[in-house]
Amino acid sequence: MRRLIVAAGGGGDAVAAAMLHAALYSDEDHAVILTYAWDRLLVDPLPGPRGADSFTGLEPVTQSVRWVPATARPVAPAGSTLPRLAAELPHTLALLDAHHGAEGITRQLEELVSHLAPASIDLLDVGGDILAQGDEPTLKSPLADALTLAACCQANAPIRLLVAGPGLDGEISPDELRPLLGTLVHTFTAEDVETIGSILEWHPSEATAMLAATARGARGICQVRDAGLPVPLTDEGPTVHEVDLDDAVSRNNLARAIMTTAALDEAEAHSREICGFSEIDYERNKAAWLTERPPTKLDADDVLSRLDQFQSEARTRGVTHTTFRHLTEALNLNRSQRSDLRNLLISSRPGQYEAPLWRI
């Protein structure tokens, strides 16, 4: 009998779900991970999540649910990390499609539960922004989590909410989250990280990268995202806590507002009203800016010189680590050059690579 893990925020949370399964259920069958195809613009130049019609090669499971096999491909110009994750993870990935709102996700979840009869269902969020009220000034991406939370609380199935890496998404501080967290379920270790192989060497998730890094012992302050948010890397970083699902819904104003939405546009409208913004609007604006920005050539000497300047400024703020995603943007490189940048830095200065982060 399989376990079902719902990844609240997309591909990064799906990677963390694989770590969770290895840690808690390692002696059992492989899991089914229900996850969004909602990648950063570094991967997918189109704003918002991808639906089933954005892929070729998906496999039907139920009326509303599709498997994502390794042979699936996003329809250009869309991009997605899910097919590669399907190839490298020992689990089955199912596409969580947000385009029919919370009602659509609830329907997918209930169909999948009926089809699988899973031994357990875990809703996993890395960072803890699923517990946001909606008015936090540091909140950046509430919609994906609110949609999954709204659906899970309405599904006719017992679901356990787990928060991994409290505060690692940079959206709610660990101090704010600490009183909201329940029982400690697990503390990730370096051995847990090894179960996902080399995925974090190419996957752009920053929160899951920091989760893995703290499990391996990294401590300090990590600068992330395009805004350069400082995220503390502490002993709390690799922990996983259970949170009462009803308490989370009572706290999350956006999740309660979107429960009856039947379209993503409706959910977006509620996000603008309650949170003051939609993360998809932000992606739309940024995508337009990235399209207008001409690609730059990766010149090794120039990049290393700018890296030195970046690191010198970062050290004055107490920053000890950063992500390759942030470095790509901070050094004003095109999103397609992230992999080349990573290879250049690791080959030039291997002592600073504290996998999967860059140590300043």
Secondary structure, DSSP 8 states (H G I E B T S, - for coil): ---EEEESSSHHHHHHHHHHHHHHHTTS---EEEEEB---TTT--SSS-B-GGGEES-EE-SSS-EE--TT-EE-TT---SHHHHHHHSSSEEEEE--TTHHHHHHHHHHHHHHHH--S-EEEEEESSGGG--S--TT---HHHHHHHHHHHHHSSS--EEEEESTTTTSSS-HHHHGGG---EEEE--HHHHHTTTTGGGT---HHHHHHHHHHTT--EEEEETTTTEEEEE-TTTTEEEEE-HHHHHHH-HHHHHTTT--SHHHHHHHHHHHHS--HHHHHHHHHHHHHHS------HHHHHHHHHHHHHHHHHTT--EE-HHHHHHHTT--GGGHHHHHHHHHHH-GGGEETTEEE-
